[in-house]
Every structure is written in structure tokens, then in C-alpha cells.
Amino acid sequence: MPEQRPDPDALLARVYAEQQAQERARLKIFFGASPGLGKTYAMLSEAREKLLAGTDVIAGVVETHGRADTGALLEGLEVLPRREFAYRGVTLREFDLDAALARRPQIILVDELAHSNVPDSRHAKRWQDVIELLDAGIDVFTTVNVQHIESLNDVVAQITGVIIRETIPDHVLERADEIELIDLAPEELLDR
């Protein structure tokens, strides 16, 4: 019986695909069912662990929502200054994608993945900024709630009666290398 040899082209394609997967930037999403669960807190906690282990981690944009315990986790982390935009007579401070790309950390924290950027930004949505960071070889930690997933938007609207306008396409979620579910008991969430 003749020996079955693997197809060299198929082997080469498999090796190339594995190499690409190892070399590409990684996306970790801290995922929850609602605001206030502690996604940002969990993201910052893991970022601090990485920093203590010697990884170059910076906070690109982090929203503490006035929570002192979350803000305290920013201490010791390099925080990228925000870019200022004039919009309808108001100065808005947004994530500075160009500064992040120039700084080139190993990991950057980009909170609130579904956020809409101000008009005249390079990208309309923050998730597009994240894709550009990943394409540049920078690992990203980010946060998102279930109601912001495009394919679940109608289901969430039926349950809650609220239509969410800031969504992310499913392919962004599918691009994630890791999704960490952040959850709390309803009683604990109500106590916050």
C-alpha cells in the first residue's frame, strides 16, 4: 500500500496560518450584561498585573465614571493624554489614536468599545480605532456590554424597550482572542 504523504502546500498554509495567529495582536474584551458590573475595574486590575510583570501597558482611554476605586487603579499606569476637538462650541476630549500609534505600547486599554467618536475623527466609531491598533500590532484590552452587540440589538430592545444606537458589528466580537464575562448578583449591582 502506498504511503500517504501530506500535501506540502497544505502543510505550508497551515504553518503560515499558525505563525500569523501567533504574531498578530491580541484583543481581549471584558464583557457584561449592563453598565456598572465592574468591566473597567477588571480591565484595570489585569492591566496592573501585566504592568507588574514587566509588560508595557498604557491607558489609552478609561472612563472611571467617578468611581474612586476604579480611578485608584489608574495610579502607576501611564495615561495617554486625550485629544481635544471643538464641536458645536464645546471642547470635547477624545481618545488620541495617533498618539497611541506613535507610542506603540505592548497593550493599550481602550474602554467603551461601542463609543461613537466626535465628527471629523479618523473613524466614526471607537471599535474602528481598536481595529487600527490591532492592525498596527498593538494588543488591546477593551470593554463592552451585551446591548451594544449589533446582532443582539433587536432582542435587547424587545426585552428592555430601549433602542441602543451605539453598536459594534459581530465581526469585532468574533475577532477577540479572549472574552471575559464580568457579572454581579442583581442585589450587588443595585447596591452600587
Backbone as JSON Lines, residues from 0, in Angstrom:
{"i":0,"aa":"M","n":[0.84,-1.17,0.0],"ca":[0.0,0.0,0.0],"c":[0.89,1.24,0.0]}
{"i":1,"aa":"P","n":[0.63,2.18,-0.91],"ca":[1.49,3.37,-1.0],"c":[1.32,4.26,0.25]}
{"i":2,"aa":"E","n":[2.42,4.88,0.61],"ca":[2.43,5.77,1.78],"c":[1.69,7.07,1.44]}
{"i":3,"aa":"Q","n":[0.79,7.48,2.37],"ca":[0.05,8.73,2.19],"c":[0.9,9.88,2.72]}
{"i":4,"aa":"R","n":[1.33,10.72,1.84],"ca":[2.14,11.88,2.23],"c":[1.24,13.11,2.28]}
{"i":5,"aa":"P","n":[1.46,13.95,3.28],"ca":[0.66,15.18,3.33],"c":[1.01,16.1,2.16]}
{"i":6,"aa":"D","n":[0.03,16.85,1.76],"ca":[0.22,17.82,0.68],"c":[1.13,18.94,1.19]}
{"i":7,"aa":"P","n":[2.29,19.16,0.55],"ca":[3.22,20.2,1.02],"c":[2.6,21.59,1.04]}
{"i":8,"aa":"D","n":[1.77,21.9,0.07],"ca":[1.13,23.22,0.04],"c":[0.17,23.38,1.22]}
{"i":9,"aa":"A","n":[-0.55,22.31,1.56],"ca":[-1.48,22.38,2.69],"c":[-0.71,22.53,4.0]}
{"i":10,"aa":"L","n":[0.41,21.82,4.13],"ca":[1.25,21.95,5.32],"c":[1.8,23.36,5.46]}
{"i":11,"aa":"L","n":[2.29,23.89,4.36],"ca":[2.85,25.24,4.37],"c":[1.77,26.27,4.74]}
{"i":12,"aa":"A","n":[0.58,26.1,4.2],"ca":[-0.52,27.02,4.51],"c":[-0.88,26.94,5.99]}
{"i":13,"aa":"R","n":[-0.88,25.72,6.55],"ca":[-1.2,25.56,7.97],"c":[-0.14,26.21,8.86]}
{"i":14,"aa":"V","n":[1.13,26.0,8.52],"ca":[2.22,26.6,9.29],"c":[2.14,28.12,9.21]}
{"i":15,"aa":"Y","n":[1.87,28.64,8.03],"ca":[1.76,30.08,7.84],"c":[0.6,30.65,8.67]}
{"i":16,"aa":"A","n":[-0.54,29.97,8.65],"ca":[-1.71,30.43,9.42],"c":[-1.42,30.43,10.91]}
{"i":17,"aa":"E","n":[-0.74,29.39,11.4],"ca":[-0.39,29.32,12.82],"c":[0.59,30.43,13.19]}
{"i":18,"aa":"Q","n":[1.53,30.7,12.31],"ca":[2.51,31.75,12.56],"c":[1.82,33.12,12.59]}
{"i":19,"aa":"Q","n":[0.9,33.35,11.67],"ca":[0.16,34.61,11.64],"c":[-0.64,34.8,12.92]}
{"i":20,"aa":"A","n":[-1.28,33.72,13.4],"ca":[-2.09,33.8,14.62],"c":[-1.22,34.14,15.82]}
{"i":21,"aa":"Q","n":[0.01,33.6,15.86],"ca":[0.91,33.88,16.97],"c":[1.45,35.3,16.92]}
{"i":22,"aa":"E","n":[1.64,35.83,15.72],"ca":[2.25,37.15,15.55],"c":[1.25,38.3,15.61]}
{"i":23,"aa":"R","n":[-0.02,38.02,15.34],"ca":[-0.98,39.12,15.29],"c":[-1.28,39.63,16.69]}
{"i":24,"aa":"A","n":[-1.69,40.87,16.74],"ca":[-2.04,41.49,18.01],"c":[-3.29,40.82,18.58]}
{"i":25,"aa":"R","n":[-3.38,40.82,19.9],"ca":[-4.48,40.14,20.59],"c":[-5.5,41.15,21.11]}
{"i":26,"aa":"L","n":[-6.76,40.74,21.04],"ca":[-7.87,41.54,21.54],"c":[-8.54,40.81,22.68]}
{"i":27,"aa":"K","n":[-8.6,41.46,23.84],"ca":[-9.32,40.91,24.99],"c":[-10.48,41.84,25.31]}
{"i":28,"aa":"I","n":[-11.68,41.25,25.39],"ca":[-12.88,42.02,25.68],"c":[-13.41,41.62,27.06]}
{"i":29,"aa":"F","n":[-13.62,42.63,27.9],"ca":[-14.28,42.45,29.19],"c":[-15.76,42.74,28.93]}
{"i":30,"aa":"F","n":[-16.59,41.7,29.04],"ca":[-17.95,41.71,28.52],"c":[-18.96,41.6,29.66]}
{"i":31,"aa":"G","n":[-20.03,42.38,29.6],"ca":[-21.04,42.3,30.64],"c":[-22.43,42.54,30.1]}
{"i":32,"aa":"A","n":[-23.41,42.29,30.97],"ca":[-24.81,42.44,30.6],"c":[-25.33,43.85,30.8]}
{"i":33,"aa":"S","n":[-24.61,44.65,31.59],"ca":[-25.1,46.01,31.85],"c":[-23.97,46.89,32.35]}
{"i":34,"aa":"P","n":[-24.19,48.2,32.35],"ca":[-23.2,49.1,32.95],"c":[-23.12,48.87,34.46]}
{"i":35,"aa":"G","n":[-21.97,49.18,35.04],"ca":[-21.82,49.12,36.48],"c":[-21.4,47.79,37.06]}
{"i":36,"aa":"L","n":[-21.12,46.81,36.22],"ca":[-20.75,45.49,36.71],"c":[-19.3,45.39,37.16]}
{"i":37,"aa":"G","n":[-18.45,46.29,36.67],"ca":[-17.04,46.23,37.02],"c":[-16.13,45.82,35.88]}
{"i":38,"aa":"K","n":[-16.58,46.01,34.65],"ca":[-15.75,45.66,33.49],"c":[-14.47,46.49,33.46]}
{"i":39,"aa":"T","n":[-14.61,47.79,33.65],"ca":[-13.44,48.67,33.63],"c":[-12.51,48.34,34.79]}
{"i":40,"aa":"Y","n":[-13.08,48.06,35.95],"ca":[-12.3,47.69,37.13],"c":[-11.5,46.41,36.84]}
{"i":41,"aa":"A","n":[-12.16,45.41,36.26],"ca":[-11.49,44.15,35.93],"c":[-10.38,44.37,34.9]}
{"i":42,"aa":"M","n":[-10.66,45.21,33.9],"ca":[-9.66,45.51,32.87],"c":[-8.44,46.18,33.49]}
{"i":43,"aa":"L","n":[-8.67,47.16,34.36],"ca":[-7.56,47.86,35.02],"c":[-6.79,46.93,35.96]}
{"i":44,"aa":"S","n":[-7.49,46.05,36.65],"ca":[-6.82,45.11,37.55],"c":[-5.87,44.2,36.78]}
{"i":45,"aa":"E","n":[-6.35,43.68,35.66],"ca":[-5.47,42.82,34.85],"c":[-4.33,43.62,34.24]}
{"i":46,"aa":"A","n":[-4.59,44.85,33.84],"ca":[-3.54,45.7,33.28],"c":[-2.44,45.94,34.31]}
{"i":47,"aa":"R","n":[-2.81,46.15,35.56],"ca":[-1.82,46.36,36.62],"c":[-0.97,45.1,36.83]}
{"i":48,"aa":"E","n":[-1.61,43.93,36.76],"ca":[-0.85,42.68,36.87],"c":[0.17,42.56,35.74]}
{"i":49,"aa":"K","n":[-0.26,42.89,34.54],"ca":[0.64,42.83,33.37],"c":[1.79,43.83,33.55]}
{"i":50,"aa":"L","n":[1.48,45.02,34.03],"ca":[2.5,46.05,34.25],"c":[3.53,45.57,35.28]}
{"i":51,"aa":"L","n":[3.06,44.98,36.37],"ca":[3.97,44.47,37.4],"c":[4.84,43.33,36.88]}
{"i":52,"aa":"A","n":[4.34,42.61,35.87],"ca":[5.11,41.52,35.26],"c":[6.08,42.02,34.19]}
{"i":53,"aa":"G","n":[6.11,43.35,33.97],"ca":[7.07,43.92,33.03],"c":[6.53,44.24,31.65]}
{"i":54,"aa":"T","n":[5.23,44.11,31.44],"ca":[4.63,44.42,30.15],"c":[4.41,45.93,30.04]}
{"i":55,"aa":"D","n":[4.66,46.48,28.86],"ca":[4.44,47.9,28.59],"c":[2.95,48.13,28.34]}
{"i":56,"aa":"V","n":[2.24,48.6,29.37],"ca":[0.79,48.81,29.31],"c":[0.5,50.28,29.52]}
{"i":57,"aa":"I","n":[-0.39,50.84,28.68],"ca":[-0.84,52.22,28.91],"c":[-2.36,52.28,28.83]}
{"i":58,"aa":"A","n":[-2.91,53.29,29.47],"ca":[-4.35,53.55,29.4],"c":[-4.57,54.55,28.26]}
{"i":59,"aa":"G","n":[-5.16,54.07,27.17],"ca":[-5.45,54.95,26.04],"c":[-6.65,55.83,26.34]}
{"i":60,"aa":"V","n":[-7.72,55.22,26.8],"ca":[-8.9,55.94,27.26],"c":[-9.62,55.04,28.25]}
{"i":61,"aa":"V","n":[-9.82,55.56,29.45],"ca":[-10.52,54.82,30.51],"c":[-11.54,55.75,31.14]}
{"i":62,"aa":"E","n":[-12.77,55.28,31.23],"ca":[-13.85,56.05,31.84],"c":[-14.12,55.48,33.23]}
{"i":63,"aa":"T","n":[-13.78,56.23,34.28],"ca":[-13.98,55.75,35.65],"c":[-15.4,56.03,36.15]}
{"i":64,"aa":"H","n":[-16.13,56.9,35.48],"ca":[-17.49,57.29,35.87],"c":[-17.54,57.73,37.33]}
{"i":65,"aa":"G","n":[-16.46,58.38,37.76],"ca":[-16.41,58.94,39.1],"c":[-16.22,57.93,40.22]}
{"i":66,"aa":"R","n":[-15.97,56.68,39.9],"ca":[-15.78,55.67,40.94],"c":[-14.34,55.73,41.44]}
{"i":67,"aa":"A","n":[-14.19,56.04,42.72],"ca":[-12.86,56.22,43.31],"c":[-12.03,54.94,43.25]}
{"i":68,"aa":"D","n":[-12.65,53.78,43.5],"ca":[-11.88,52.53,43.49],"c":[-11.36,52.22,42.09]}
{"i":69,"aa":"T","n":[-12.14,52.55,41.07],"ca":[-11.69,52.35,39.68],"c":[-10.59,53.34,39.35]}
{"i":70,"aa":"G","n":[-10.77,54.59,39.73],"ca":[-9.76,55.62,39.48],"c":[-8.44,55.3,40.15]}
{"i":71,"aa":"A","n":[-8.49,54.7,41.33],"ca":[-7.27,54.35,42.06],"c":[-6.42,53.34,41.29]}
{"i":72,"aa":"L","n":[-7.08,52.5,40.5],"ca":[-6.33,51.51,39.71],"c":[-5.54,52.14,38.58]}
{"i":73,"aa":"L","n":[-5.86,53.38,38.23],"ca":[-5.09,54.09,37.2],"c":[-3.73,54.56,37.72]}
{"i":74,"aa":"E","n":[-3.6,54.68,39.05],"ca":[-2.35,55.14,39.63],"c":[-1.22,54.18,39.26]}
{"i":75,"aa":"G","n":[-0.13,54.75,38.76],"ca":[1.01,53.94,38.35],"c":[0.97,53.53,36.89]}
{"i":76,"aa":"L","n":[-0.18,53.7,36.24],"ca":[-0.29,53.41,34.8],"c":[-0.07,54.7,34.02]}
{"i":77,"aa":"E","n":[0.65,54.59,32.92],"ca":[0.77,55.74,32.03],"c":[-0.59,55.97,31.37]}
{"i":78,"aa":"V","n":[-1.06,57.2,31.43],"ca":[-2.35,57.56,30.83],"c":[-2.08,58.47,29.64]}
{"i":79,"aa":"L","n":[-2.5,58.04,28.48],"ca":[-2.31,58.81,27.26],"c":[-3.18,60.07,27.32]}
{"i":80,"aa":"P","n":[-2.6,61.25,27.09],"ca":[-3.43,62.46,27.08],"c":[-4.47,62.38,25.96]}
{"i":81,"aa":"R","n":[-5.63,62.92,26.24],"ca":[-6.69,62.9,25.23],"c":[-6.53,64.06,24.26]}
{"i":82,"aa":"R","n":[-7.03,63.84,23.07],"ca":[-7.01,64.87,22.03],"c":[-8.25,65.74,22.17]}
{"i":83,"aa":"E","n":[-8.09,67.03,22.0],"ca":[-9.22,67.94,22.12],"c":[-9.81,68.26,20.75]}
{"i":84,"aa":"F","n":[-11.14,68.22,20.7],"ca":[-11.89,68.54,19.49],"c":[-12.89,69.63,19.81]}
{"i":85,"aa":"A","n":[-12.99,70.63,18.94],"ca":[-14.04,71.64,19.08],"c":[-15.26,71.13,18.32]}
{"i":86,"aa":"Y","n":[-16.4,71.07,19.01],"ca":[-17.62,70.56,18.38],"c":[-18.81,71.37,18.89]}
{"i":87,"aa":"R","n":[-19.45,72.1,17.99],"ca":[-20.64,72.9,18.3],"c":[-20.41,73.82,19.5]}
{"i":88,"aa":"G","n":[-19.25,74.47,19.49],"ca":[-18.93,75.43,20.53],"c":[-18.47,74.83,21.84]}
{"i":89,"aa":"V","n":[-18.27,73.52,21.87],"ca":[-17.83,72.83,23.08],"c":[-16.52,72.11,22.77]}
{"i":90,"aa":"T","n":[-15.61,72.08,23.73],"ca":[-14.37,71.32,23.56],"c":[-14.58,69.92,24.14]}
{"i":91,"aa":"L","n":[-14.42,68.92,23.3],"ca":[-14.56,67.53,23.71],"c":[-13.19,66.87,23.74]}
{"i":92,"aa":"R","n":[-12.98,66.0,24.7],"ca":[-11.7,65.29,24.83],"c":[-11.93,63.83,24.46]}
{"i":93,"aa":"E","n":[-11.2,63.37,23.46],"ca":[-11.38,62.02,22.93],"c":[-10.06,61.26,22.93]}
{"i":94,"aa":"F","n":[-10.16,59.96,22.73],"ca":[-9.0,59.09,22.58],"c":[-8.13,59.6,21.44]}
{"i":95,"aa":"D","n":[-6.82,59.64,21.66],"ca":[-5.88,60.13,20.64],"c":[-5.23,58.93,19.95]}
{"i":96,"aa":"L","n":[-5.85,58.49,18.88],"ca":[-5.37,57.33,18.13],"c":[-3.96,57.53,17.61]}
{"i":97,"aa":"D","n":[-3.67,58.7,17.06],"ca":[-2.34,58.96,16.51],"c":[-1.26,58.87,17.59]}
{"i":98,"aa":"A","n":[-1.55,59.41,18.77],"ca":[-0.58,59.33,19.88],"c":[-0.38,57.89,20.32]}
{"i":99,"aa":"A","n":[-1.45,57.1,20.32],"ca":[-1.35,55.69,20.7],"c":[-0.48,54.92,19.7]}
{"i":100,"aa":"L","n":[-0.7,55.18,18.42],"ca":[0.09,54.5,17.39],"c":[1.55,54.92,17.46]}
{"i":101,"aa":"A","n":[1.81,56.18,17.75],"ca":[3.19,56.66,17.87],"c":[3.87,56.08,19.1]}
{"i":102,"aa":"R","n":[3.13,55.93,20.19],"ca":[3.69,55.4,21.45],"c":[3.98,53.9,21.36]}
{"i":103,"aa":"R","n":[3.16,53.14,20.66],"ca":[3.31,51.7,20.41],"c":[3.56,50.87,21.68]}
{"i":104,"aa":"P","n":[2.64,50.89,22.64],"ca":[2.79,50.03,23.81],"c":[2.54,48.57,23.43]}
{"i":105,"aa":"Q","n":[2.87,47.66,24.32],"ca":[2.53,46.26,24.08],"c":[1.02,46.07,24.21]}
{"i":106,"aa":"I","n":[0.44,46.7,25.26],"ca":[-1.01,46.62,25.5],"c":[-1.54,48.02,25.74]}
{"i":107,"aa":"I","n":[-2.68,48.32,25.13],"ca":[-3.35,49.59,25.38],"c":[-4.77,49.31,25.85]}
{"i":108,"aa":"L","n":[-5.22,50.07,26.84],"ca":[-6.59,49.96,27.35],"c":[-7.46,50.97,26.61]}
{"i":109,"aa":"V","n":[-8.53,50.47,26.01],"ca":[-9.46,51.33,25.27],"c":[-10.87,50.98,25.75]}
{"i":110,"aa":"D","n":[-11.34,51.74,26.72],"ca":[-12.64,51.49,27.35],"c":[-13.78,51.82,26.38]}
{"i":111,"aa":"E","n":[-14.93,51.21,26.62],"ca":[-16.17,51.52,25.9],"c":[-16.04,51.37,24.38]}
{"i":112,"aa":"L","n":[-15.92,50.14,23.96],"ca":[-15.68,49.79,22.56],"c":[-16.74,50.35,21.6]}
{"i":113,"aa":"A","n":[-17.99,50.46,22.04],"ca":[-19.07,50.9,21.14],"c":[-19.2,52.42,21.03]}
{"i":114,"aa":"H","n":[-18.35,53.15,21.71],"ca":[-18.42,54.62,21.72],"c":[-18.37,55.21,20.31]}
{"i":115,"aa":"S","n":[-19.18,56.24,20.08],"ca":[-19.13,57.0,18.82],"c":[-18.14,58.14,18.98]}
{"i":116,"aa":"N","n":[-17.19,58.22,18.07],"ca":[-16.21,59.31,18.1],"c":[-16.86,60.61,17.63]}
{"i":117,"aa":"V","n":[-16.23,61.73,17.98],"ca":[-16.76,63.02,17.55],"c":[-16.63,63.13,16.03]}
{"i":118,"aa":"P","n":[-17.52,63.91,15.4],"ca":[-17.38,64.12,13.96],"c":[-15.99,64.65,13.62]}
{"i":119,"aa":"D","n":[-15.53,64.34,12.45],"ca":[-14.21,64.71,11.94],"c":[-13.07,63.89,12.54]}
{"i":120,"aa":"S","n":[-13.4,62.87,13.35],"ca":[-12.36,61.93,13.78],"c":[-12.02,61.05,12.59]}
{"i":121,"aa":"R","n":[-10.88,60.38,12.64],"ca":[-10.49,59.5,11.54],"c":[-11.53,58.39,11.35]}
{"i":122,"aa":"H","n":[-12.04,57.87,12.45],"ca":[-13.04,56.8,12.39],"c":[-14.3,57.27,13.12]}
{"i":123,"aa":"A","n":[-15.45,56.81,12.64],"ca":[-16.72,57.18,13.27],"c":[-16.9,56.5,14.63]}
{"i":124,"aa":"K","n":[-16.33,55.3,14.78],"ca":[-16.54,54.5,15.99],"c":[-15.22,54.1,16.63]}
{"i":125,"aa":"R","n":[-15.26,53.97,17.94],"ca":[-14.06,53.57,18.68],"c":[-13.61,52.15,18.29]}
{"i":126,"aa":"W","n":[-14.56,51.26,17.96],"ca":[-14.16,49.92,17.57],"c":[-13.27,49.96,16.32]}
{"i":127,"aa":"Q","n":[-13.47,50.96,15.47],"ca":[-12.61,51.1,14.29],"c":[-11.21,51.54,14.69]}
{"i":128,"aa":"D","n":[-11.11,52.37,15.73],"ca":[-9.8,52.74,16.28],"c":[-9.08,51.49,16.78]}
{"i":129,"aa":"V","n":[-9.83,50.63,17.46],"ca":[-9.26,49.4,18.02],"c":[-8.75,48.49,16.9]}
{"i":130,"aa":"I","n":[-9.49,48.36,15.83],"ca":[-9.04,47.55,14.7],"c":[-7.73,48.1,14.14]}
{"i":131,"aa":"E","n":[-7.62,49.42,14.03],"ca":[-6.38,50.02,13.53],"c":[-5.22,49.74,14.48]}
{"i":132,"aa":"L","n":[-5.46,49.79,15.78],"ca":[-4.41,49.46,16.76],"c":[-3.96,48.01,16.6]}
{"i":133,"aa":"L","n":[-4.92,47.11,16.46],"ca":[-4.6,45.69,16.28],"c":[-3.81,45.48,14.99]}
{"i":134,"aa":"D","n":[-4.24,46.13,13.93],"ca":[-3.53,46.02,12.64],"c":[-2.1,46.54,12.73]}
{"i":135,"aa":"A","n":[-1.86,47.46,13.67],"ca":[-0.52,48.01,13.88],"c":[0.31,47.13,14.82]}
{"i":136,"aa":"G","n":[-0.28,46.03,15.29],"ca":[0.46,45.1,16.14],"c":[0.39,45.39,17.63]}
{"i":137,"aa":"I","n":[-0.57,46.2,18.05],"ca":[-0.73,46.56,19.46],"c":[-1.88,45.76,20.06]}
{"i":138,"aa":"D","n":[-1.61,45.04,21.16],"ca":[-2.66,44.31,21.87],"c":[-3.6,45.3,22.53]}
{"i":139,"aa":"V","n":[-4.9,44.95,22.58],"ca":[-5.91,45.85,23.14],"c":[-6.75,45.11,24.18]}
{"i":140,"aa":"F","n":[-6.97,45.78,25.33],"ca":[-7.98,45.38,26.31],"c":[-9.11,46.39,26.16]}
{"i":141,"aa":"T","n":[-10.36,45.91,26.11],"ca":[-11.5,46.81,25.96],"c":[-12.7,46.28,26.71]}
{"i":142,"aa":"T","n":[-13.76,47.09,26.78],"ca":[-14.98,46.72,27.49],"c":[-16.19,46.94,26.58]}
{"i":143,"aa":"V","n":[-17.21,46.1,26.78],"ca":[-18.46,46.28,26.03],"c":[-19.59,45.56,26.77]}
{"i":144,"aa":"N","n":[-20.79,46.08,26.6],"ca":[-22.0,45.45,27.15],"c":[-22.75,44.72,26.06]}
{"i":145,"aa":"V","n":[-23.54,43.72,26.45],"ca":[-24.27,42.89,25.51],"c":[-25.2,43.7,24.61]}
{"i":146,"aa":"Q","n":[-25.8,44.76,25.12],"ca":[-26.75,45.53,24.31],"c":[-26.09,46.26,23.15]}
{"i":147,"aa":"H","n":[-24.77,46.33,23.17],"ca":[-24.05,47.0,22.09],"c":[-23.65,46.07,20.94]}
{"i":148,"aa":"I","n":[-23.96,44.78,21.07],"ca":[-23.65,43.82,20.0],"c":[-24.75,43.93,18.94]}
{"i":149,"aa":"E","n":[-24.34,44.23,17.73],"ca":[-25.29,44.54,16.65],"c":[-26.37,43.47,16.47]}
{"i":150,"aa":"S","n":[-25.98,42.19,16.45],"ca":[-26.96,41.13,16.18],"c":[-27.92,40.92,17.34]}
{"i":151,"aa":"L","n":[-27.6,41.43,18.53],"ca":[-28.47,41.27,19.69],"c":[-29.28,42.53,19.98]}
{"i":152,"aa":"N","n":[-29.08,43.56,19.19],"ca":[-29.71,44.85,19.44],"c":[-31.23,44.75,19.46]}
{"i":153,"aa":"D","n":[-31.82,44.04,18.51],"ca":[-33.28,43.9,18.46],"c":[-33.81,43.12,19.65]}
{"i":154,"aa":"V","n":[-33.11,42.07,20.04],"ca":[-33.52,41.26,21.19],"c":[-33.5,42.1,22.46]}
{"i":155,"aa":"V","n":[-32.42,42.84,22.65],"ca":[-32.3,43.71,23.82],"c":[-33.41,44.76,23.82]}
{"i":156,"aa":"A","n":[-33.71,45.33,22.66],"ca":[-34.77,46.34,22.56],"c":[-36.13,45.74,22.92]}
{"i":157,"aa":"Q","n":[-36.39,44.5,22.5],"ca":[-37.65,43.85,22.84],"c":[-37.78,43.63,24.35]}
{"i":158,"aa":"I","n":[-36.67,43.28,24.99],"ca":[-36.69,43.0,26.43],"c":[-36.76,44.28,27.24]}
{"i":159,"aa":"T","n":[-35.95,45.26,26.87],"ca":[-35.81,46.47,27.69],"c":[-36.66,47.64,27.22]}
{"i":160,"aa":"G","n":[-37.08,47.61,25.96],"ca":[-37.81,48.75,25.41],"c":[-36.9,49.9,25.02]}
{"i":161,"aa":"V","n":[-35.59,49.67,25.08],"ca":[-34.61,50.72,24.77],"c":[-33.85,50.33,23.5]}
{"i":162,"aa":"I","n":[-33.79,51.26,22.56],"ca":[-33.02,51.03,21.33],"c":[-31.65,51.65,21.53]}
{"i":163,"aa":"I","n":[-30.63,50.83,21.4],"ca":[-29.24,51.28,21.56],"c":[-28.71,51.66,20.19]}
{"i":164,"aa":"R","n":[-28.2,52.87,20.07],"ca":[-27.69,53.35,18.78],"c":[-26.21,53.06,18.6]}
{"i":165,"aa":"E","n":[-25.47,52.98,19.68],"ca":[-24.03,52.69,19.59],"c":[-23.83,51.18,19.65]}
{"i":166,"aa":"T","n":[-23.52,50.59,18.5],"ca":[-23.32,49.14,18.43],"c":[-21.99,48.81,17.77]}
{"i":167,"aa":"I","n":[-21.58,47.56,17.97],"ca":[-20.4,47.07,17.27],"c":[-20.81,45.88,16.41]}
{"i":168,"aa":"P","n":[-20.24,45.75,15.23],"ca":[-20.55,44.6,14.37],"c":[-20.07,43.31,15.03]}
{"i":169,"aa":"D","n":[-20.76,42.23,14.73],"ca":[-20.4,40.94,15.3],"c":[-18.97,40.54,14.96]}
{"i":170,"aa":"H","n":[-18.48,40.92,13.78],"ca":[-17.13,40.5,13.39],"c":[-16.07,41.04,14.34]}
{"i":171,"aa":"V","n":[-16.36,42.15,15.02],"ca":[-15.39,42.68,16.0],"c":[-15.34,41.75,17.2]}
{"i":172,"aa":"L","n":[-16.5,41.31,17.66],"ca":[-16.56,40.35,18.77],"c":[-15.88,39.03,18.38]}
{"i":173,"aa":"E","n":[-16.12,38.6,17.15],"ca":[-15.51,37.36,16.66],"c":[-14.0,37.47,16.54]}
{"i":174,"aa":"R","n":[-13.48,38.67,16.39],"ca":[-12.03,38.91,16.28],"c":[-11.32,38.74,17.62]}
{"i":175,"aa":"A","n":[-12.09,38.78,18.71],"ca":[-11.49,38.7,20.05],"c":[-10.77,37.37,20.26]}
{"i":176,"aa":"D","n":[-9.59,37.46,20.86],"ca":[-8.85,36.27,21.24],"c":[-9.34,35.74,22.58]}
{"i":177,"aa":"E","n":[-9.9,36.64,23.38],"ca":[-10.41,36.25,24.69],"c":[-11.55,37.18,25.06]}
{"i":178,"aa":"I","n":[-12.62,36.59,25.6],"ca":[-13.74,37.37,26.13],"c":[-13.93,36.93,27.57]}
{"i":179,"aa":"E","n":[-13.83,37.89,28.49],"ca":[-14.01,37.59,29.91],"c":[-15.36,38.16,30.35]}
{"i":180,"aa":"L","n":[-16.23,37.27,30.83],"ca":[-17.55,37.69,31.29],"c":[-17.43,38.27,32.69]}
{"i":181,"aa":"I","n":[-17.92,39.48,32.85],"ca":[-17.94,40.16,34.15],"c":[-19.4,40.22,34.59]}
{"i":182,"aa":"D","n":[-19.67,39.71,35.79],"ca":[-21.05,39.62,36.24],"c":[-21.14,39.91,37.73]}
{"i":183,"aa":"L","n":[-22.29,40.3,38.17],"ca":[-22.59,40.56,39.58],"c":[-23.99,40.05,39.87]}
{"i":184,"aa":"A","n":[-24.23,39.71,41.12],"ca":[-25.6,39.41,41.53],"c":[-26.42,40.7,41.44]}
{"i":185,"aa":"P","n":[-27.69,40.61,41.05],"ca":[-28.51,41.83,40.93],"c":[-28.52,42.68,42.19]}
{"i":186,"aa":"E","n":[-28.52,42.04,43.36],"ca":[-28.52,42.79,44.62],"c":[-27.27,43.65,44.75]}
{"i":187,"aa":"E","n":[-26.11,43.07,44.38],"ca":[-24.85,43.81,44.45],"c":[-24.84,44.98,43.48]}
{"i":188,"aa":"L","n":[-25.38,44.76,42.29],"ca":[-25.43,45.83,41.29],"c":[-26.32,46.98,41.77]}
{"i":189,"aa":"L","n":[-27.44,46.64,42.4],"ca":[-28.35,47.67,42.91],"c":[-27.72,48.46,44.06]}
{"i":190,"aa":"D","n":[-26.82,47.83,44.81],"ca":[-26.14,48.5,45.92],"c":[-25.08,49.48,45.45]}
{"i":191,"aa":"R","n":[-24.67,49.4,44.21],"ca":[-23.58,50.27,43.71],"c":[-24.04,51.68,43.55]}
